[in-house]
């Protein structure tokens, strides 16, 4: 079990790699989990449980967005 003070940027990045490579999650799903964890770590910082807020340096993953074209039938 991790102590909250043991969470580091490196550990967080390893977790992102684990979600992408080992669990084969989509970038959109990983981004949701990144946002959730960032919110929790921000709360921990505000409560004084962690000394530094390192999540400012972590950005969300870029995901491919599908573009749909509307096909018009010719009359």
Buried (B, 14 or more C-beta within 10 A) or exposed (E): EEEEEEBEEEEBEEBBEEBBEEEEBEBEBBBEEBEEBBEEBBEBBEEEEBEEEBBEEBEBBEEEEEEEEEEEEEE
